């Protein structure tokens, strides 16, 4: 995970977390995330998620792969 903290949030701020797929590989996906307060960006992050079961990498579940491809179109 790579995170860039741009501005602080305050108690009682209403925040939105926006997530979008960037890259899909066999057993992992890369997501871009942004935390927003109104139209201002507070945090930008890149997250790699690996699918592991029984201590071994497993293919990205097909329903998730299909849903994320639909989101990219």
VMD Tcl script that builds the backbone (N, CA, C; Angstrom):
set m [mol new atoms 219]
animate dup $m
set s [atomselect $m all]
$s set {name element resname resid chain x y z} {
  {N N UNK 1 A 0.850 -1.166 0.000}
  {CA C UNK 1 A 0.000 0.000 0.000}
  {C C UNK 1 A 0.895 1.228 0.000}
  {N N UNK 2 A 0.594 2.144 -0.890}
  {CA C UNK 2 A 1.270 3.432 -0.909}
  {C C UNK 2 A 0.251 4.506 -0.598}
  {N N UNK 3 A 0.553 5.368 0.360}
  {CA C UNK 3 A -0.409 6.387 0.783}
  {C C UNK 3 A 0.258 7.757 0.781}
  {N N UNK 4 A -0.467 8.738 0.242}
  {CA C UNK 4 A -0.021 10.120 0.318}
  {C C UNK 4 A -1.075 10.914 1.087}
  {N N UNK 5 A -0.668 11.420 2.245}
  {CA C UNK 5 A -1.553 12.217 3.087}
  {C C UNK 5 A -1.441 13.678 2.639}
  {N N UNK 6 A -2.531 14.223 2.116}
  {CA C UNK 6 A -2.500 15.567 1.548}
  {C C UNK 6 A -2.991 16.630 2.522}
  {N N UNK 7 A -4.088 16.345 3.220}
  {CA C UNK 7 A -4.679 17.289 4.175}
  {C C UNK 7 A -5.285 16.490 5.323}
  {N N UNK 8 A -5.391 17.069 6.517}
  {CA C UNK 8 A -5.998 16.344 7.641}
  {C C UNK 8 A -7.524 16.393 7.586}
  {N N UNK 9 A -8.133 15.377 8.158}
  {CA C UNK 9 A -9.578 15.373 8.388}
  {C C UNK 9 A -9.804 15.803 9.839}
  {N N UNK 10 A -10.991 16.241 10.133}
  {CA C UNK 10 A -11.359 16.676 11.482}
  {C C UNK 10 A -12.517 15.817 11.979}
  {N N UNK 11 A -12.679 15.769 13.286}
  {CA C UNK 11 A -13.815 15.046 13.874}
  {C C UNK 11 A -15.102 15.568 13.260}
  {N N UNK 12 A -16.030 14.677 13.014}
  {CA C UNK 12 A -17.352 14.978 12.453}
  {C C UNK 12 A -17.317 15.375 10.980}
  {N N UNK 13 A -16.152 15.316 10.301}
  {CA C UNK 13 A -16.129 15.535 8.852}
  {C C UNK 13 A -16.876 14.395 8.167}
  {N N UNK 14 A -17.609 14.713 7.137}
  {CA C UNK 14 A -18.250 13.700 6.306}
  {C C UNK 14 A -17.285 13.400 5.164}
  {N N UNK 15 A -16.791 12.162 5.106}
  {CA C UNK 15 A -15.770 11.774 4.135}
  {C C UNK 15 A -16.330 10.739 3.164}
  {N N UNK 16 A -15.863 10.803 1.946}
  {CA C UNK 16 A -16.183 9.797 0.934}
  {C C UNK 16 A -14.897 9.077 0.571}
  {N N UNK 17 A -14.973 7.750 0.450}
  {CA C UNK 17 A -13.837 6.953 -0.006}
  {C C UNK 17 A -14.202 6.423 -1.388}
  {N N UNK 18 A -13.417 6.821 -2.379}
  {CA C UNK 18 A -13.659 6.421 -3.766}
  {C C UNK 18 A -12.603 5.389 -4.129}
  {N N UNK 19 A -13.050 4.245 -4.642}
  {CA C UNK 19 A -12.146 3.160 -5.015}
  {C C UNK 19 A -12.392 2.795 -6.465}
  {N N UNK 20 A -11.301 2.658 -7.234}
  {CA C UNK 20 A -11.451 2.228 -8.618}
  {C C UNK 20 A -10.348 1.232 -8.955}
  {N N UNK 21 A -10.663 0.244 -9.788}
  {CA C UNK 21 A -9.648 -0.734 -10.181}
  {C C UNK 21 A -8.654 -0.113 -11.152}
  {N N UNK 22 A -7.382 -0.483 -10.994}
  {CA C UNK 22 A -6.327 0.007 -11.872}
  {C C UNK 22 A -5.762 -1.129 -12.715}
  {N N UNK 23 A -5.535 -2.285 -12.069}
  {CA C UNK 23 A -4.889 -3.407 -12.746}
  {C C UNK 23 A -5.364 -4.714 -12.119}
  {N N UNK 24 A -5.604 -5.722 -12.969}
  {CA C UNK 24 A -5.958 -7.048 -12.470}
  {C C UNK 24 A -4.946 -8.051 -12.998}
  {N N UNK 25 A -4.435 -8.864 -12.084}
  {CA C UNK 25 A -3.532 -9.952 -12.463}
  {C C UNK 25 A -4.171 -11.246 -11.996}
  {N N UNK 26 A -3.480 -12.343 -12.191}
  {CA C UNK 26 A -4.043 -13.641 -11.851}
  {C C UNK 26 A -4.525 -13.767 -10.428}
  {N N UNK 27 A -3.698 -13.396 -9.447}
  {CA C UNK 27 A -4.052 -13.577 -8.044}
  {C C UNK 27 A -4.040 -12.273 -7.259}
  {N N UNK 28 A -4.024 -11.144 -7.969}
  {CA C UNK 28 A -4.022 -9.865 -7.262}
  {C C UNK 28 A -4.685 -8.783 -8.102}
  {N N UNK 29 A -5.078 -7.724 -7.421}
  {CA C UNK 29 A -5.618 -6.553 -8.094}
  {C C UNK 29 A -4.983 -5.311 -7.471}
  {N N UNK 30 A -4.884 -4.258 -8.255}
  {CA C UNK 30 A -4.401 -2.974 -7.758}
  {C C UNK 30 A -5.570 -2.001 -7.810}
  {N N UNK 31 A -5.793 -1.316 -6.691}
  {CA C UNK 31 A -6.879 -0.360 -6.573}
  {C C UNK 31 A -6.315 1.021 -6.295}
  {N N UNK 32 A -6.943 2.040 -6.856}
  {CA C UNK 32 A -6.628 3.424 -6.504}
  {C C UNK 32 A -7.732 3.891 -5.570}
  {N N UNK 33 A -7.353 4.486 -4.457}
  {CA C UNK 33 A -8.331 5.001 -3.506}
  {C C UNK 33 A -8.059 6.466 -3.227}
  {N N UNK 34 A -9.148 7.190 -2.984}
  {CA C UNK 34 A -9.047 8.601 -2.650}
  {C C UNK 34 A -10.062 8.886 -1.551}
  {N N UNK 35 A -9.634 9.605 -0.532}
  {CA C UNK 35 A -10.535 10.041 0.535}
  {C C UNK 35 A -10.827 11.519 0.290}
  {N N UNK 36 A -12.115 11.842 0.176}
  {CA C UNK 36 A -12.545 13.194 -0.165}
  {C C UNK 36 A -13.374 13.806 0.953}
  {N N UNK 37 A -13.196 15.097 1.132}
  {CA C UNK 37 A -14.090 15.899 1.973}
  {C C UNK 37 A -14.656 16.944 1.019}
  {N N UNK 38 A -15.930 16.784 0.665}
  {CA C UNK 38 A -16.495 17.628 -0.377}
  {C C UNK 38 A -15.781 17.316 -1.679}
  {N N UNK 39 A -15.265 18.339 -2.351}
  {CA C UNK 39 A -14.537 18.102 -3.596}
  {C C UNK 39 A -13.023 18.078 -3.381}
  {N N UNK 40 A -12.581 18.245 -2.125}
  {CA C UNK 40 A -11.148 18.277 -1.831}
  {C C UNK 40 A -10.598 16.914 -1.453}
  {N N UNK 41 A -9.463 16.561 -2.031}
  {CA C UNK 41 A -8.824 15.282 -1.755}
  {C C UNK 41 A -7.959 15.387 -0.495}
  {N N UNK 42 A -8.152 14.445 0.439}
  {CA C UNK 42 A -7.366 14.395 1.666}
  {C C UNK 42 A -6.263 13.351 1.600}
  {N N UNK 43 A -6.582 12.225 0.970}
  {CA C UNK 43 A -5.638 11.102 0.898}
  {C C UNK 43 A -5.741 10.464 -0.480}
  {N N UNK 44 A -4.597 10.086 -1.037}
  {CA C UNK 44 A -4.549 9.292 -2.261}
  {C C UNK 44 A -3.744 8.036 -1.953}
  {N N UNK 45 A -4.268 6.888 -2.363}
  {CA C UNK 45 A -3.587 5.624 -2.048}
  {C C UNK 45 A -3.641 4.669 -3.225}
  {N N UNK 46 A -2.622 3.826 -3.290}
  {CA C UNK 46 A -2.600 2.702 -4.220}
  {C C UNK 46 A -2.505 1.440 -3.373}
  {N N UNK 47 A -3.413 0.509 -3.602}
  {CA C UNK 47 A -3.510 -0.689 -2.770}
  {C C UNK 47 A -3.420 -1.930 -3.650}
  {N N UNK 48 A -2.513 -2.846 -3.324}
  {CA C UNK 48 A -2.466 -4.150 -4.008}
  {C C UNK 48 A -3.087 -5.178 -3.071}
  {N N UNK 49 A -4.080 -5.884 -3.591}
  {CA C UNK 49 A -4.787 -6.910 -2.817}
  {C C UNK 49 A -4.463 -8.266 -3.434}
  {N N UNK 50 A -3.967 -9.190 -2.609}
  {CA C UNK 50 A -3.655 -10.544 -3.072}
  {C C UNK 50 A -4.684 -11.509 -2.515}
  {N N UNK 51 A -5.045 -12.482 -3.301}
  {CA C UNK 51 A -6.000 -13.501 -2.878}
  {C C UNK 51 A -5.223 -14.732 -2.434}
  {N N UNK 52 A -5.350 -15.056 -1.147}
  {CA C UNK 52 A -4.600 -16.138 -0.521}
  {C C UNK 52 A -5.587 -17.085 0.161}
  {N N UNK 53 A -5.348 -18.383 0.002}
  {CA C UNK 53 A -6.136 -19.390 0.710}
  {C C UNK 53 A -5.214 -20.562 1.020}
  {N N UNK 54 A -5.223 -21.001 2.259}
  {CA C UNK 54 A -4.359 -22.109 2.649}
  {C C UNK 54 A -2.885 -21.792 2.485}
  {N N UNK 55 A -2.526 -20.509 2.615}
  {CA C UNK 55 A -1.134 -20.106 2.512}
  {C C UNK 55 A -0.614 -19.990 1.089}
  {N N UNK 56 A -1.499 -20.141 0.086}
  {CA C UNK 56 A -1.067 -20.061 -1.312}
  {C C UNK 56 A -1.893 -19.038 -2.072}
  {N N UNK 57 A -1.272 -18.433 -3.072}
  {CA C UNK 57 A -1.991 -17.490 -3.932}
  {C C UNK 57 A -3.074 -18.239 -4.702}
  {N N UNK 58 A -4.215 -17.593 -4.836}
  {CA C UNK 58 A -5.358 -18.165 -5.562}
  {C C UNK 58 A -5.824 -17.161 -6.617}
  {N N UNK 59 A -6.417 -17.642 -7.691}
  {CA C UNK 59 A -6.902 -16.718 -8.725}
  {C C UNK 59 A -7.959 -15.766 -8.160}
  {N N UNK 60 A -7.985 -14.561 -8.729}
  {CA C UNK 60 A -9.015 -13.595 -8.365}
  {C C UNK 60 A -10.368 -14.238 -8.636}
  {N N UNK 61 A -11.292 -14.220 -7.660}
  {CA C UNK 61 A -12.601 -14.840 -7.870}
  {C C UNK 61 A -13.297 -14.277 -9.116}
  {N N UNK 62 A -13.864 -15.183 -9.918}
  {CA C UNK 62 A -14.475 -14.797 -11.186}
  {C C UNK 62 A -15.562 -13.725 -11.029}
  {N N UNK 63 A -16.473 -13.828 -10.042}
  {CA C UNK 63 A -17.488 -12.772 -9.907}
  {C C UNK 63 A -16.878 -11.387 -9.671}
  {N N UNK 64 A -15.798 -11.327 -8.900}
  {CA C UNK 64 A -15.130 -10.052 -8.651}
  {C C UNK 64 A -14.447 -9.558 -9.923}
  {N N UNK 65 A -13.793 -10.456 -10.630}
  {CA C UNK 65 A -13.125 -10.091 -11.887}
  {C C UNK 65 A -14.143 -9.519 -12.879}
  {N N UNK 66 A -15.293 -10.164 -13.008}
  {CA C UNK 66 A -16.339 -9.683 -13.917}
  {C C UNK 66 A -16.896 -8.338 -13.476}
  {N N UNK 67 A -17.138 -8.176 -12.186}
  {CA C UNK 67 A -17.684 -6.916 -11.670}
  {C C UNK 67 A -16.702 -5.765 -11.891}
  {N N UNK 68 A -15.425 -6.021 -11.706}
  {CA C UNK 68 A -14.436 -4.958 -11.860}
  {C C UNK 68 A -14.226 -4.609 -13.324}
  {N N UNK 69 A -14.320 -5.581 -14.226}
  {CA C UNK 69 A -14.219 -5.266 -15.644}
  {C C UNK 69 A -15.411 -4.444 -16.100}
  {N N UNK 70 A -16.582 -4.755 -15.586}
  {CA C UNK 70 A -17.783 -3.983 -15.935}
  {C C UNK 70 A -17.643 -2.556 -15.467}
  {N N UNK 71 A -16.985 -2.356 -14.320}
  {CA C UNK 71 A -16.806 -1.012 -13.767}
  {C C UNK 71 A -15.836 -0.194 -14.613}
  {N N UNK 72 A -14.917 -0.844 -15.305}
  {CA C UNK 72 A -13.912 -0.145 -16.102}
  {C C UNK 72 A -14.454 0.287 -17.457}
  {N N UNK 73 A -15.565 -0.266 -17.887}
  {CA C UNK 73 A -16.111 0.062 -19.212}
  {C C UNK 73 A -16.902 1.335 -19.191}
}
mol reanalyze $m
mol bondsrecalc $m
mol representation Tube
mol addrep $m
